Amino acid sequence: MRGARDRGQVAIEYLGFIPILMLIAVAAIQIGLVAYSAQQAGTAARAGARAASLDRSAQQGCQQAVSAALSGRTTCGEARGGDTVTVTATVRIPSIIPLWDPIGSARKTATMPLDDPPTR
């Protein structure tokens, strides 16, 4: 038989464990956002390099390649050298905790050859 002092013990143990579960869930979601931002930075760098190789705007190519949620958080830098163009895309990683953004940025680089102008 249970003693009178043991009543509610399981409920108290669950209440103590809920904050730990919530912290693990928040960390898992944030890790997913970091991975997604890194993937989007790679996509933006490749799209920006392709646009720049065709004498178009690398920044516009980058922003069109990423999801709408990250397009305002994406910047691209372009560098031409010889017969190639290199674009570095930087995506600021969003934080799921409002007003706290210590995560940083995901940065990826892509290089493409410059296309020759068509000859007629």
Secondary structure as UniProt FT lines:
FT   HELIX           4..6
FT   TURN            7..8
FT   HELIX           9..53
FT   TURN            54..55
FT   HELIX           58..65
FT   HELIX           68..71
FT   TURN            72..73
FT   STRAND          74..81
FT   TURN            82..83
FT   STRAND          84..92
FT   TURN            98..99
FT   STRAND          105..113
//
